[in-house]
Amino acid sequence: MKKLMMICGLLFGMVAFAQAQQEGARPGGRMGINPEARVKQLDEKLKLSDDQKAKLTTLFTEQTEAQKKLRDETAGDRKAMMEKMQKMRADLETKISAVLNDEQKKTYKAMVEEQRAEMEKRMKERQGGN
């Protein structure tokens, strides 16, 4: 009986570990969405040109690398990391706007506002608010 319980425990641990590994690779998982998927998501709504796709992919790749580096540098200092991340996000928004044309900028701004509203709603729900 002990052997059976031990085998079940090991099996459960392996499944949990495998699940955790897969979540990091999924769009929207803990590790976020990869640059190509972000560009594809924007392309669906903004109808990007090939040149814009290439520029945005480069921007998102650089952003991802900079965020990883920042996490490593500020490990433990959550407040400093959040401040720097906010500045990085603002810089990224400026760079994205520089790539888009006027019509795309309007649509993109509406998308960002919608995402912010959804995030605020989720935060309120987590905090127990209505």
Secondary structure, DSSP 8 states (H G I E B T S, - for coil): -HHHHHHHHHHHHHHHHHHHHHHHHSTTSTT---HHHHHHHHHHHH---HHHHHHHHHHHHHHHHHHHHHHHHTTT-HHHHHHHHHHHHHHHHHHHHHHS-HHHHHHHHHHHHHHHHHHHHHHHHHTT--
